[in-house]
Amino acid sequence: RALPDAPNGYTPDLVRCPVSELIVRYAVNIRKHETDWLQKRQEKRLKAMEAFLTRIKVPNFSASQYFAETPTESLPNIGIAFSGGGYRALINGAGIFAAFDERTTGSTTPGHLGGLIQSTTYLSGLSGGSWLVRSIYANSFTTVTALLDSHASGLWEFDQ
């Protein structure tokens, strides 16, 4: 399901599997499409990470100095995985995602972790966690708040 303003809506459709593309590949490296995406993502996530680390005020640590002195290829990649467990995992993960998302009201106040999502390179989920990640992705990387406010659309159907 998708919100009404999701790009092209979202409706599964039958498609032909590409003949030229391998279904299974050896995972010895990442594909060119992913490498290209990582390069495009790099600047945004590193700016977000520096802002996040500056805001949370780690004692005896200067985020600006760290980012100025550390070669880009040595800076960390952050990955967040949301666990499985059906509705319970979806709901728990949604709360965590909202707390880590700087777009959530109040998430960037002192003692909070808003901005961690913007600092990540990878998001993944299993079962209910993938339901969360898929819902956010299919709706143009929307906020959890927007998904919850879409109750009328029945996106998650919590009342069922």
ABEGO torsion letter per residue (X at the ends): XBBAABBGEBBBBBBBBBAABBABBBBABBBAAAAAAAAAAAAAAAAAAAAAAAAAGBBGBBAAAAAAABBAAABBBBBBBBBBGEAAAAAAAAAAAAAABAABBGAABBGBABGAAAABABBBBBEAAAAAAAAAAAAGGBBAAAAAAAAAAGAAGAAX
